[in-house]
Amino acid sequence: MALRNVTVIGTGYVGLTTGACLASLGHRVVCADADAGKVERLRRAQVDILEPGLPEIVRDGLDSGRLEFVRDTRTAVERAEVVFLCLPTPMGVGGAADLAAVEAVADEVRDRLPHGCLVVNKSTVPVGTAERVAALLGRPDVVVVSNPEFLREGRAVSDFLHPDRIVVGGPGAEAARQVADLYVGIDAPRVLTSTACAELTKYAANFFLAMKLSFANNLATLCERLGADVDDVIAGIGHDPRIGGAFLAPGPGWGGSCLPKDTHALLNVCEESGVEFPLLRATIETNVEHQRRLVERVVAGCAGPDGSLRGVRIGLLGLAFKAGTSDLRDSPALAIARRLREQGAELHAYDPAFSELRPDLSDLLTVVDTPLEAVDGARACVVLTEWPQFRDLDWEAVAGRLGTPLVYDFRNLLDPGRLGEAALSWEGVGRTPAMAH
């Protein structure tokens, strides 16, 4: 297969991973971004996001000359054979996906695209967006294709180079094949289909994963009421290959950059299409209700005489939506923190991803430098992100800093026996210390 001239517009974790990985496959890649400061840092192989392997693969691309970064989007596409749109599509009014960035770029590059160029939507977009972009371009000689990403934050490079499938939808089989052929040397099933099918596949996949997480959290609540251990129940059903154990880990709810906005966007699509999808709505509502229940547990164990957390200090371990990333977008940890703050709690939090560059969360909580600072004088410690280093904390030292010996492990991450040895009271999700032993 001939190597191609590729332009990637947008250098978030999807765009940057896409550009750097395509360069590693031998393509000549130009990545464009409107943020001049980011472009300058990337030219020096300085990657702002926490993504294992990404700084190295960016450096390799720069050293090989196959990867470059520019700010001028219009110039970047002039020699492109394939243009990837890797732009943000955040949740807009009513839960619909906000396509403003996609539409703005389509308008910007319309007259600069070479004849016969392929434009590829990598962003997560509603069904019909490929046709919408084609109409905005108004270029019959330019074909718009959908190639959704299935990258997990913290594993994006590995997922790109070793995917479980490559989905490409086009207005014709030839255009879809040409995009699939960009993944030269990657051994994975190819699903070549229509643009509508490809666009819906992404939403359906994320909805299904969110549904499994909501199921696991509801199951955990039932286990608590019935005296069962959710880990044992999940192990019992997860060995069935029709079910599987992935995404059946109870926790503080699901969040991140994809699942919340994509489930709401799909719900919006259903409403606009006149299709009732009760399971989708219940998946979203279950997530909200589960977080409310977890906060109620903290209130029950830590409230002052007035029944609230007013003036009560709580130590939080973890802010990122999951371990291995510094992403705070729709983080369930922050959702729990906001609910605790609404109850009047004074929150101090530690997350290893922010040990140097601290996010501005001053209206919600205080970010500190160490786990011990987070729990110093606190009524309870609440574990919200599954960072493995939290398992190995000096829990005797934690016990010495806590005002009362309460640990709410909302990731079921810790060893209850170890905490018991440190004279700490442990509470998990769907489990009790007796079950865990």
C-alpha positions as CSV (number, residue, x, y, z in Angstrom):
1,M,0.0,0.0,0.0
2,A,1.3,3.5,-0.9
3,L,2.1,5.7,2.1
4,R,-0.1,8.8,2.2
5,N,0.1,12.5,3.0
6,V,-2.1,12.9,6.0
7,T,-3.3,16.0,7.9
8,V,-4.8,15.7,11.4
9,I,-6.8,18.7,12.6
10,G,-6.9,18.9,16.4
11,T,-4.2,17.6,18.8
12,G,-6.2,16.5,21.8
13,Y,-5.6,12.9,23.0
14,V,-7.4,11.5,19.9
15,G,-5.8,13.8,17.3
16,L,-2.3,13.6,18.7
17,T,-2.5,9.9,19.1
18,T,-3.9,9.5,15.6
19,G,-1.2,11.7,14.1
20,A,1.7,10.2,15.9
21,C,0.7,6.6,15.4
22,L,0.0,7.1,11.6
23,A,3.5,8.6,11.4
24,S,4.9,5.6,13.1
25,L,3.2,3.4,10.4
26,G,5.2,5.4,7.8
27,H,2.7,8.0,6.6
28,R,3.7,11.7,6.3
29,V,1.6,13.5,8.9
30,V,0.9,17.2,9.6
31,C,-1.0,17.9,12.8
32,A,-2.7,21.3,12.9
33,D,-4.0,23.1,16.0
34,A,-5.2,26.6,16.7
35,D,-3.4,26.8,20.0
36,A,0.0,28.4,19.2
37,G,1.5,27.5,22.5
38,K,0.6,23.9,22.2
39,V,2.0,23.7,18.7
40,E,5.3,25.1,19.9
41,R,5.5,22.6,22.8
42,L,4.7,19.7,20.5
43,R,7.4,20.8,18.1
44,R,9.7,20.2,21.1
45,A,8.0,16.8,21.8
46,Q,6.4,18.3,25.0
47,V,3.1,16.5,25.4
48,D,0.7,18.1,27.8
49,I,-1.5,15.1,28.4
50,L,-0.7,12.1,30.6
51,E,-0.8,9.3,28.1
52,P,1.8,6.4,28.4
53,G,4.0,6.0,25.3
54,L,2.7,9.1,23.6
55,P,5.7,11.4,24.2
56,E,8.1,8.8,22.9
57,I,6.1,8.1,19.7
58,V,5.8,11.9,19.1
59,R,9.5,12.3,19.5
60,D,10.2,9.4,17.1
61,G,7.9,11.0,14.5
62,L,9.6,14.4,14.8
63,D,13.1,12.8,14.6
64,S,12.1,10.8,11.5
65,G,10.7,13.9,9.8
66,R,7.4,12.1,9.2
67,L,5.5,14.2,11.8
68,E,5.2,18.0,12.0
69,F,3.0,20.4,13.9
70,V,1.6,23.6,12.5
71,R,-1.0,26.3,13.5
72,D,-2.3,27.2,10.0
73,T,-5.1,24.7,9.3
74,R,-5.7,26.0,5.8
75,T,-2.1,25.6,4.7
76,A,-1.9,22.2,6.5
77,V,-4.5,20.6,4.2
78,E,-3.2,21.9,0.8
79,R,-1.1,18.8,0.1
80,A,-3.2,16.3,2.0
81,E,-4.6,13.1,0.5
82,V,-6.5,12.4,3.7
83,V,-7.7,14.9,6.3
84,F,-8.7,13.6,9.8
85,L,-11.1,15.8,11.8
86,C,-10.2,15.2,15.5
87,L,-12.2,18.0,17.1
88,P,-14.1,18.3,20.3
89,T,-17.8,17.6,20.2
90,P,-18.9,18.4,23.8
91,M,-22.4,18.1,25.2
92,G,-24.5,21.0,24.0
93,V,-28.0,22.2,24.8
94,G,-30.4,19.4,25.7
95,G,-27.6,16.8,25.6
96,A,-27.0,17.0,21.8
97,A,-23.5,16.9,20.6
98,D,-22.1,20.4,19.8
99,L,-20.6,20.3,16.3
100,A,-19.5,23.9,16.2
101,A,-15.8,23.0,16.0
102,V,-16.4,20.5,13.2
103,E,-18.5,22.9,11.2
104,A,-16.0,25.8,11.7
105,V,-13.1,23.7,10.4
106,A,-15.1,22.4,7.4
107,D,-15.9,26.0,6.5
108,E,-12.2,27.0,7.0
109,V,-10.7,24.4,4.8
110,R,-13.4,24.0,2.1
111,D,-11.5,25.9,-0.6
112,R,-8.1,24.5,0.2
113,L,-8.8,20.8,0.0
114,P,-7.0,19.1,-2.9
115,H,-9.1,17.5,-5.6
116,G,-10.0,13.9,-4.6
117,C,-9.1,14.4,-1.0
118,L,-10.7,12.2,1.7
119,V,-12.1,13.9,4.8
120,V,-12.4,11.6,7.7
121,N,-14.5,12.3,10.8
122,K,-12.6,10.8,13.7
123,S,-14.6,12.8,16.3
124,T,-17.6,11.2,17.9
125,V,-20.6,12.6,16.1
126,P,-24.3,11.9,15.6
127,V,-25.6,9.9,12.7
128,G,-25.8,12.1,9.6
129,T,-22.8,14.2,10.4
130,A,-20.7,12.9,7.5
131,E,-23.5,13.9,5.1
132,R,-23.7,17.3,6.9
133,V,-20.0,17.9,6.6
134,A,-20.1,16.9,2.9
135,A,-22.9,19.5,2.4
136,L,-20.9,22.2,4.2
137,L,-17.9,21.5,2.1
138,G,-19.9,21.6,-1.1
139,R,-17.2,19.7,-2.9
140,P,-18.4,16.8,-5.0
141,D,-14.8,15.8,-5.6
142,V,-14.2,15.4,-1.9
143,V,-15.5,12.3,-0.1
144,V,-16.4,12.4,3.6
145,V,-15.8,9.2,5.6
146,S,-16.5,8.2,9.2
147,N,-13.7,6.3,11.1
148,P,-14.7,6.4,14.8
149,E,-12.0,6.0,17.5
150,F,-12.1,3.4,20.2
151,L,-9.2,4.7,22.3
152,R,-9.1,4.3,26.1
153,E,-7.4,7.1,27.9
154,G,-4.2,5.8,29.5
155,R,-4.0,3.1,26.7
156,A,-4.5,5.2,23.6
157,V,-1.3,4.4,21.8
158,S,-1.7,0.7,22.4
159,D,-5.3,0.8,21.4
160,F,-4.5,2.5,18.1
161,L,-1.7,0.2,17.2
162,H,-3.4,-3.0,18.5
163,P,-7.1,-2.4,18.1
164,D,-9.8,-5.0,18.5
165,R,-11.5,-3.6,15.3
166,I,-11.2,-0.9,12.7
167,V,-14.6,0.6,11.7
168,V,-14.9,2.7,8.6
169,G,-18.0,4.0,7.0
170,G,-18.2,5.7,3.6
171,P,-20.6,6.6,0.9
172,G,-19.0,3.8,-1.1
173,A,-16.9,0.8,-0.5
174,E,-13.8,2.2,-2.2
175,A,-13.5,5.3,0.0
176,A,-13.9,3.1,3.2
177,R,-11.3,0.7,1.9
178,Q,-8.8,3.5,1.3
179,V,-9.1,4.8,4.9
180,A,-8.9,1.2,6.3
181,D,-5.7,0.8,4.3
182,L,-4.1,3.6,6.2
183,Y,-3.7,1.1,9.1
184,V,-1.0,-0.7,7.3
185,G,0.5,-3.6,9.2
186,I,-2.2,-3.6,11.9
187,D,-3.8,-7.0,12.2
188,A,-7.4,-6.3,13.3
189,P,-10.9,-7.0,11.9
190,R,-12.1,-4.4,9.4
191,V,-15.7,-3.4,9.5
192,L,-16.4,-1.5,6.3
193,T,-19.9,-0.1,6.2
194,S,-22.0,3.1,5.6
195,T,-21.3,6.4,7.4
196,A,-24.5,6.1,9.4
197,C,-23.6,2.6,10.7
198,A,-20.1,3.7,11.6
199,E,-21.4,6.8,13.4
200,L,-24.0,4.8,15.4
201,T,-21.5,2.1,16.2
202,K,-19.4,4.5,18.3
203,Y,-22.5,5.7,20.3
204,A,-23.8,2.2,20.7
205,A,-20.4,0.9,22.0
206,N,-20.2,3.6,24.7
207,F,-23.8,3.2,25.7
208,F,-23.3,-0.5,26.2
209,L,-20.2,0.1,28.4
210,A,-22.0,2.7,30.5
211,M,-24.9,0.2,30.8
212,K,-22.5,-2.5,32.2
213,L,-21.1,0.0,34.7
214,S,-24.5,1.1,35.9
215,F,-25.6,-2.5,36.2
216,A,-22.5,-3.3,38.3
217,N,-23.2,-0.3,40.6
218,N,-26.9,-1.3,41.0
219,L,-25.8,-4.9,41.7
220,A,-23.4,-3.7,44.4
221,T,-26.3,-1.9,46.1
222,L,-28.4,-5.1,46.0
223,C,-25.4,-7.1,47.4
224,E,-25.1,-4.7,50.3
225,R,-28.8,-5.2,51.2
226,L,-28.7,-9.0,50.8
227,G,-25.3,-9.6,52.5
228,A,-23.6,-10.8,49.3
229,D,-20.2,-9.9,47.9
230,V,-20.4,-8.1,44.6
231,D,-16.9,-9.3,43.6
232,D,-17.9,-12.9,44.0
233,V,-21.2,-12.4,42.1
234,I,-19.4,-10.6,39.2
235,A,-16.8,-13.3,39.1
236,G,-19.6,-15.9,38.9
237,I,-21.3,-14.2,35.9
238,G,-18.1,-12.8,34.3
239,H,-16.8,-16.3,33.3
240,D,-19.8,-16.6,31.0
241,P,-18.3,-15.5,27.6
242,R,-21.6,-14.0,26.7
243,I,-21.3,-11.6,29.6
244,G,-17.6,-11.2,30.3
245,G,-16.0,-9.4,33.3
246,A,-14.9,-6.1,31.6
247,F,-16.7,-2.9,32.8
248,L,-18.4,-4.8,35.6
249,A,-16.4,-3.1,38.4
250,P,-18.5,-1.1,40.8
251,G,-17.2,2.3,41.7
252,P,-18.2,5.9,42.2
253,G,-20.1,6.0,38.9
254,W,-18.9,6.4,35.4
255,G,-17.6,9.5,33.7
256,G,-14.8,10.8,31.6
257,S,-14.6,12.5,28.2
258,C,-16.8,10.1,26.4
259,L,-19.5,8.1,28.2
260,P,-21.5,11.0,29.7
261,K,-21.6,13.1,26.6
262,D,-22.1,10.2,24.2
263,T,-25.0,8.6,26.2
264,H,-26.7,12.0,26.4
265,A,-26.1,12.6,22.7
266,L,-27.6,9.2,21.8
267,L,-30.6,9.9,24.0
268,N,-31.0,13.2,22.1
269,V,-30.9,11.3,18.8
270,C,-33.5,8.8,20.1
271,E,-35.8,11.7,21.1
272,E,-35.4,13.4,17.8
273,S,-36.1,10.2,16.0
274,G,-39.2,9.4,18.0
275,V,-37.6,6.2,19.4
276,E,-38.2,5.2,23.0
277,F,-35.1,3.7,24.6
278,P,-35.9,3.2,28.3
279,L,-32.7,1.2,29.0
280,L,-30.5,4.2,27.8
281,R,-32.4,6.6,30.0
282,A,-32.2,4.2,33.0
283,T,-28.5,3.8,32.5
284,I,-28.0,7.6,32.9
285,E,-30.4,7.9,35.8
286,T,-28.8,5.0,37.6
287,N,-25.4,6.6,37.5
288,V,-26.7,9.8,39.1
289,E,-28.7,7.9,41.8
290,H,-25.7,5.7,42.6
291,Q,-23.5,8.8,43.3
292,R,-26.3,10.2,45.5
293,R,-26.4,7.0,47.5
294,L,-22.6,7.0,48.0
295,V,-22.6,10.5,49.4
296,E,-25.5,9.6,51.7
297,R,-23.2,6.9,53.2
298,V,-20.5,9.5,53.9
299,V,-23.1,11.9,55.4
300,A,-24.5,9.1,57.6
301,G,-21.0,8.3,59.0
302,C,-19.6,11.8,59.3
303,A,-22.4,14.3,59.7
304,G,-22.4,16.8,62.5
305,P,-25.2,17.4,65.0
306,D,-27.2,19.2,62.4
307,G,-27.2,16.2,60.1
308,S,-25.0,17.9,57.5
309,L,-21.3,18.0,56.7
310,R,-21.1,21.7,57.4
311,G,-17.5,22.4,58.6
312,V,-16.6,18.7,58.4
313,R,-13.2,18.1,56.7
314,I,-13.1,15.2,54.3
315,G,-9.9,13.9,52.6
316,L,-10.2,12.7,49.0
317,L,-7.7,10.4,47.3
318,G,-8.1,10.8,43.5
319,L,-9.6,13.4,41.2
320,A,-9.0,12.1,37.7
321,F,-11.9,10.2,36.2
322,K,-9.7,7.1,36.2
323,A,-6.1,6.0,37.0
324,G,-3.5,6.6,34.3
325,T,-4.8,9.9,33.1
326,S,-5.0,13.5,34.2
327,D,-8.4,14.0,32.6
328,L,-11.0,15.7,34.8
329,R,-13.8,15.9,32.3
330,D,-17.0,14.6,33.9
331,S,-14.9,12.9,36.5
332,P,-17.0,10.9,38.9
333,A,-14.6,11.9,41.6
334,L,-15.5,15.5,41.1
335,A,-19.2,14.6,40.9
336,I,-18.9,13.1,44.4
337,A,-16.9,16.0,45.6
338,R,-19.5,18.5,44.4
339,R,-22.2,16.6,46.3
340,L,-20.1,16.5,49.4
341,R,-19.4,20.2,49.1
342,E,-23.2,20.9,48.8
343,Q,-23.5,19.2,52.1
344,G,-21.0,21.7,53.5
345,A,-17.9,19.5,53.6
346,E,-14.4,21.1,53.5
347,L,-12.5,19.0,51.0
348,H,-8.8,18.4,50.7
349,A,-7.7,16.2,47.8
350,Y,-4.6,14.5,46.4
351,D,-4.1,13.0,43.0
352,P,-0.7,11.9,41.7
353,A,-1.5,13.2,38.2
354,F,-1.6,16.8,39.7
355,S,1.5,16.7,41.9
356,E,3.1,19.4,39.7
357,L,0.5,21.1,37.6
358,R,-2.5,21.7,39.7
359,P,-6.0,22.3,38.3
360,D,-7.9,25.3,39.4
361,L,-10.6,23.8,41.6
362,S,-10.4,26.4,44.4
363,D,-14.2,26.9,44.4
364,L,-14.7,23.2,45.2
365,L,-11.7,21.9,47.1
366,T,-8.0,22.3,48.0
367,V,-5.5,20.3,46.1
368,V,-2.5,19.2,48.2
369,D,0.9,17.7,47.6
370,T,0.7,14.4,49.5
371,P,-2.0,11.8,50.6
372,L,-1.2,12.5,54.2
373,E,-1.9,16.2,53.7
374,A,-5.3,15.3,52.2
375,V,-6.3,13.3,55.3
376,D,-4.8,15.4,58.0
377,G,-7.5,16.2,60.5
378,A,-10.2,14.8,58.3
379,R,-13.3,13.0,59.6
380,A,-12.9,10.4,56.8
381,C,-10.8,9.4,53.8
382,V,-12.7,8.8,50.5
383,V,-10.9,6.9,47.7
384,L,-12.3,8.0,44.4
385,T,-9.7,7.1,41.7
386,E,-8.1,3.7,41.4
387,W,-4.4,4.8,41.4
388,P,-2.4,1.6,42.4
389,Q,-0.1,3.6,44.7
390,F,-3.0,4.2,47.0
391,R,-2.9,0.5,47.9
392,D,0.7,0.9,49.2
393,L,0.2,3.9,51.4
394,D,1.5,3.9,54.9
395,W,-2.0,3.3,56.4
396,E,-0.7,3.5,60.0
397,A,0.4,7.0,59.2
398,V,-3.0,7.7,57.6
399,A,-4.7,6.5,60.7
400,G,-2.5,8.8,62.8
401,R,-3.6,11.8,60.7
402,L,-7.3,11.1,60.4
403,G,-9.6,12.6,63.0
404,T,-11.8,9.5,63.0
405,P,-10.7,6.1,61.5
406,L,-13.1,6.0,58.5
407,V,-12.1,5.0,55.0
408,Y,-14.7,4.9,52.2
409,D,-13.1,2.9,49.4
410,F,-15.4,3.7,46.5
411,R,-13.2,1.8,44.1
412,N,-12.9,-1.4,46.1
413,L,-9.1,-0.9,45.7
414,L,-7.7,-1.4,49.1
415,D,-7.0,-4.5,51.3
416,P,-9.6,-4.3,54.1
417,G,-7.3,-6.6,56.2
418,R,-4.4,-4.2,55.8
419,L,-6.6,-1.3,56.9
420,G,-7.9,-3.3,59.8
421,E,-4.3,-3.8,61.0
422,A,-4.0,-0.1,60.9
423,A,-7.1,0.3,63.1
424,L,-9.1,1.8,60.3
425,S,-12.7,1.1,59.5
426,W,-13.1,0.2,55.8
427,E,-16.2,0.4,53.7
428,G,-16.3,-0.7,50.1
429,V,-19.0,-0.8,47.4
430,G,-21.1,-3.9,47.5
431,R,-18.7,-5.5,50.0
432,T,-18.1,-5.6,53.7
433,P,-14.8,-6.3,55.6
434,A,-16.2,-9.7,56.5
435,M,-16.9,-10.5,52.9
436,A,-13.5,-9.3,51.8
437,H,-11.7,-11.5,54.2
